[in-house]
Amino acid sequence: MNKNAVIITSMLGHVDTSCAEYCLKSWKSWCNKNNIDLIVLDEPITDTSYTKPTWQRWYVWDILENNNLDYDKIALVDVDTMVRWDSPNIFNEINNEIGVCVDNDNVGWVNDSIKGYKHMFDTELDWTEYFNCGMVVLPKSSKNFCKEITQFWEKHHSELHHLQETLRKGTDQTPVNYIAKKYKIKFLNKKWNLTHLNRKELINNLDFIECGYIFHFNGFDKSMRTPLMKQTWEHIKHEY
């Protein structure tokens, strides 16, 4: 067992996971090159139609402990990502902080989500410090952070589920941003979670490959995701 691990959330029931093939091909190669373990969370803890995988992933430290796995740092990563073959070791980017990347590609959506969940929290959250949960680096000291997230879900799951169905501005991401206000956060270079490729006009000619370390295939019609990830893999697979 290595000291660090990349954890991919790939549970059926919430998102189309047909893209997992291309996600895992890139991450397996990168992890092997950097002596990092790769673990796939593909077995739900409970019903994903109610408790989305995006909430279930925050039980990660409990899952690892139950399997007698102990790591210094882990990276929670979405299945709709790919990592570039020559990306540096992301675990060198943090010490005892929680590593994240800012999410300001759609400020209107972010602002509406912040306002929609505000009544559940006593703190202020500004869109300029809002981060994406599709790639989060967690040191072992983040166990309390993750526990607070899961306890928040367990306590408020009925209201949270209702907001997911009515407000329709995400699942865990905005509550996690509110909870994170009391923890030590480090904003990483945006290359570590290059989101909304279409908004950035990076899809033509696959320009995102030269611009990022981790490509996050979100923010566009989900029917495009697997074909684009397949096209990306076919274009760069010789590099791995």
C-alpha positions as CSV (number, residue, x, y, z in Angstrom):
1,M,0.0,0.0,0.0
2,N,1.3,3.4,-0.9
3,K,0.9,6.5,1.3
4,N,-1.5,8.3,-1.0
5,A,-4.6,7.3,-3.0
6,V,-6.9,8.6,-5.7
7,I,-10.5,7.7,-5.0
8,I,-12.8,7.7,-8.1
9,T,-16.6,7.9,-7.4
10,S,-18.2,5.7,-10.0
11,M,-21.6,4.6,-8.6
12,L,-24.4,3.8,-10.9
13,G,-27.7,5.6,-10.4
14,H,-26.7,9.3,-10.4
15,V,-24.6,9.9,-13.5
16,D,-23.9,7.9,-16.7
17,T,-20.8,6.0,-15.8
18,S,-20.1,4.7,-19.3
19,C,-17.2,7.2,-19.4
20,A,-15.5,5.4,-16.6
21,E,-13.4,3.3,-19.0
22,Y,-11.5,6.4,-20.2
23,C,-11.3,8.0,-16.8
24,L,-9.8,4.9,-15.3
25,K,-7.3,4.3,-18.1
26,S,-5.8,7.7,-17.6
27,W,-5.8,7.6,-13.8
28,K,-4.4,4.0,-13.6
29,S,-1.4,5.0,-15.7
30,W,-0.8,8.2,-13.8
31,C,-1.1,6.5,-10.4
32,N,1.3,3.8,-11.3
33,K,3.8,6.3,-12.5
34,N,3.6,8.2,-9.2
35,N,3.3,5.3,-6.8
36,I,-0.2,6.2,-5.8
37,D,-3.0,3.7,-5.1
38,L,-6.2,3.9,-7.2
39,I,-9.5,2.9,-5.6
40,V,-12.9,3.0,-7.3
41,L,-16.0,3.6,-5.2
42,D,-18.5,1.7,-7.4
43,E,-20.6,0.0,-4.6
44,P,-23.1,2.3,-3.1
45,I,-23.6,2.3,0.7
46,T,-27.3,2.9,0.3
47,D,-29.9,3.7,-2.4
48,T,-28.4,6.2,-4.8
49,S,-31.8,7.5,-6.0
50,Y,-32.2,9.1,-2.6
51,T,-28.6,9.5,-1.2
52,K,-26.7,10.6,-4.3
53,P,-23.1,9.2,-4.8
54,T,-22.0,12.8,-4.4
55,W,-23.1,12.6,-0.7
56,Q,-22.0,9.0,-0.2
57,R,-18.4,9.7,-1.3
58,W,-17.8,11.8,1.9
59,Y,-17.9,8.6,3.9
60,V,-14.6,7.8,2.3
61,W,-12.5,7.7,5.5
62,D,-15.0,5.3,7.1
63,I,-14.9,3.1,4.0
64,L,-11.1,3.0,4.0
65,E,-11.0,2.2,7.7
66,N,-13.5,-0.6,7.3
67,N,-11.2,-2.1,4.7
68,N,-8.1,-1.6,6.8
69,L,-6.6,1.0,4.5
70,D,-4.7,3.9,5.9
71,Y,-3.4,6.8,3.8
72,D,-1.7,10.1,4.5
73,K,-3.7,11.9,1.8
74,I,-6.4,11.1,-0.6
75,A,-7.9,12.8,-3.7
76,L,-11.7,12.4,-4.2
77,V,-12.2,12.6,-8.0
78,D,-15.3,12.4,-10.2
79,V,-15.6,9.7,-12.8
80,D,-16.0,12.3,-15.6
81,T,-12.4,13.3,-15.3
82,M,-9.1,12.4,-17.0
83,V,-5.6,13.2,-15.9
84,R,-2.9,14.2,-18.3
85,W,0.0,11.7,-18.5
86,D,2.7,14.2,-17.4
87,S,0.8,16.0,-14.7
88,P,2.9,16.5,-11.5
89,N,2.1,14.8,-8.3
90,I,-1.0,16.6,-6.9
91,F,-0.3,15.4,-3.3
92,N,2.7,17.7,-3.3
93,E,0.4,20.6,-3.6
94,I,-1.0,20.5,-0.1
95,N,0.4,19.9,3.4
96,N,-2.3,19.8,6.1
97,E,-4.9,21.8,4.0
98,I,-7.9,20.7,2.0
99,G,-7.0,21.3,-1.7
100,V,-9.6,22.5,-4.1
101,C,-10.1,24.5,-7.3
102,V,-12.3,27.6,-7.6
103,D,-15.6,27.0,-9.5
104,N,-16.6,30.3,-11.2
105,D,-17.5,29.2,-14.7
106,N,-21.2,29.9,-14.2
107,V,-21.5,32.6,-11.6
108,G,-25.3,32.8,-12.0
109,W,-25.7,29.2,-11.1
110,V,-23.3,29.4,-8.2
111,N,-24.9,32.5,-6.8
112,D,-28.4,31.0,-7.0
113,S,-27.2,27.9,-5.3
114,I,-25.5,29.9,-2.5
115,K,-28.7,31.8,-1.9
116,G,-30.8,28.6,-2.1
117,Y,-29.0,26.9,0.7
118,K,-28.2,30.0,2.8
119,H,-31.0,29.5,5.3
120,M,-29.4,26.3,6.5
121,F,-26.2,28.0,7.6
122,D,-25.0,30.8,9.9
123,T,-22.0,31.8,7.8
124,E,-21.6,33.9,4.6
125,L,-20.3,32.4,1.4
126,D,-19.2,34.5,-1.6
127,W,-19.1,33.2,-5.2
128,T,-15.5,34.2,-5.5
129,E,-14.5,31.5,-2.9
130,Y,-16.7,28.8,-4.1
131,F,-15.0,25.5,-5.1
132,N,-15.9,22.5,-7.2
133,C,-16.2,19.2,-5.4
134,G,-15.3,17.0,-8.4
135,M,-11.6,17.1,-7.4
136,V,-10.8,17.5,-3.7
137,V,-7.5,16.6,-2.0
138,L,-7.9,15.6,1.6
139,P,-5.2,15.1,4.2
140,K,-5.8,12.6,7.0
141,S,-6.6,15.6,9.3
142,S,-9.8,16.2,7.1
143,K,-11.6,13.3,8.8
144,N,-13.6,15.7,11.0
145,F,-14.5,17.8,7.9
146,C,-15.9,14.7,6.1
147,K,-17.7,13.5,9.2
148,E,-19.4,16.9,9.5
149,I,-20.6,16.6,5.9
150,T,-22.0,13.2,6.4
151,Q,-23.6,14.2,9.7
152,F,-25.2,17.2,8.0
153,W,-26.7,14.9,5.4
154,E,-28.0,12.5,8.0
155,K,-29.6,15.3,10.0
156,H,-31.1,17.3,7.1
157,H,-31.5,14.6,4.4
158,S,-35.2,15.3,3.9
159,E,-34.8,19.0,3.3
160,L,-31.7,18.5,1.2
161,H,-33.4,15.9,-1.0
162,H,-36.3,18.3,-1.4
163,L,-34.0,21.2,-2.4
164,Q,-32.2,18.9,-4.9
165,E,-35.5,18.2,-6.6
166,T,-36.9,21.8,-6.4
167,L,-34.0,24.3,-6.3
168,R,-32.0,22.0,-8.7
169,K,-28.7,23.7,-8.0
170,G,-26.5,20.7,-7.2
171,T,-26.4,18.1,-4.5
172,D,-23.6,18.2,-1.9
173,Q,-21.4,20.9,-3.4
174,T,-22.9,24.1,-2.0
175,P,-23.5,22.6,1.5
176,V,-19.9,21.4,1.5
177,N,-18.7,24.9,0.6
178,Y,-20.6,26.3,3.5
179,I,-19.2,23.7,5.9
180,A,-15.7,24.2,4.6
181,K,-15.7,27.8,5.8
182,K,-14.4,26.7,9.2
183,Y,-11.6,24.6,7.8
184,K,-8.2,25.4,6.3
185,I,-8.6,25.5,2.5
186,K,-6.0,25.9,-0.1
187,F,-7.1,26.9,-3.6
188,L,-5.0,25.1,-6.2
189,N,-4.1,26.1,-9.7
190,K,-7.2,25.8,-11.9
191,K,-5.2,23.3,-14.1
192,W,-6.0,20.8,-11.4
193,N,-9.7,20.9,-12.2
194,L,-10.3,22.3,-15.6
195,T,-14.1,22.5,-15.7
196,H,-16.7,23.7,-18.3
197,L,-14.4,23.1,-21.3
198,N,-17.1,24.3,-23.7
199,R,-17.6,27.6,-21.9
200,K,-13.8,28.1,-22.1
201,E,-13.8,27.4,-25.8
202,L,-11.4,24.5,-25.3
203,I,-13.2,21.6,-27.0
204,N,-12.3,22.5,-30.6
205,N,-9.1,20.7,-31.5
206,L,-9.1,19.3,-27.9
207,D,-7.2,22.4,-26.7
208,F,-7.9,21.6,-23.1
209,I,-5.2,18.9,-23.2
210,E,-2.5,21.5,-23.3
211,C,-4.2,23.8,-20.8
212,G,-4.9,21.5,-17.9
213,Y,-3.7,18.7,-15.7
214,I,-7.1,17.2,-14.9
215,F,-9.8,17.6,-17.5
216,H,-13.3,17.7,-16.1
217,F,-16.0,16.9,-18.7
218,N,-18.9,18.8,-17.2
219,G,-21.0,21.9,-17.9
220,F,-22.4,20.6,-21.3
221,D,-24.9,18.1,-22.6
222,K,-24.2,14.8,-20.8
223,S,-24.7,12.9,-24.0
224,M,-21.5,14.5,-25.3
225,R,-19.4,13.2,-22.3
226,T,-18.5,9.7,-23.2
227,P,-17.9,10.4,-26.9
228,L,-15.6,13.3,-26.0
229,M,-13.7,11.3,-23.4
230,K,-13.3,8.5,-25.9
231,Q,-12.0,10.9,-28.5
232,T,-9.6,12.4,-26.0
233,W,-8.3,9.0,-25.0
234,E,-7.8,7.9,-28.7
235,H,-5.9,11.1,-29.3
236,I,-3.5,10.8,-26.3
237,K,-3.3,7.2,-25.3
238,H,0.1,6.8,-26.8
239,E,1.4,9.1,-24.2
240,Y,0.5,6.8,-21.2
